[in-house]
Amino acid sequence: MRAVDSALEGLLENERELLGTLSAKDRETLADLLSKLVTEFDQE
């Protein structure tokens, strides 16, 4: 379980670094686009 926790922490850290380079507006736009993408998959 520690390996999984460690891997997830690494992924979250990378995500924070990537999203940290975006402005608040860009993060909002990205969230909206990802939400639309996921919604399309859920409908299938």
C-alpha positions in Angstrom: 0.0 0.0 0.0 2.9 2.4 0.6 4.0 2.0 -3.0 0.5 3.0 -4.2 0.5 6.0 -1.8 3.9 7.1 -2.9 3.0 6.8 -6.6 -0.2 8.8 -6.1 1.7 11.5 -4.2 4.1 11.7 -7.1 1.3 12.1 -9.6 -0.4 14.8 -7.4 2.8 16.7 -7.1 3.3 16.6 -10.9 -0.3 17.8 -11.4 0.2 20.7 -9.0 3.4 21.7 -10.9 1.6 21.6 -14.3 -1.5 23.4 -13.1 0.6 25.9 -11.2 1.9 27.3 -14.5 -1.6 28.2 -15.6 -3.6 31.3 -14.8 -6.8 30.9 -12.9 -8.7 31.6 -16.1 -6.8 28.9 -17.9 -7.4 26.4 -15.1 -11.1 27.2 -15.3 -11.1 26.7 -19.1 -9.2 23.4 -18.8 -11.7 22.2 -16.2 -14.6 23.1 -18.4 -13.1 21.3 -21.4 -12.2 18.2 -19.4 -15.7 18.1 -18.0 -17.2 18.2 -21.5 -14.9 15.4 -22.6 -15.8 13.1 -19.7 -19.5 13.8 -20.1 -19.3 12.6 -23.7 -17.7 9.3 -22.6 -20.3 8.9 -19.9 -23.1 9.1 -22.5 -21.7 6.2 -24.5 
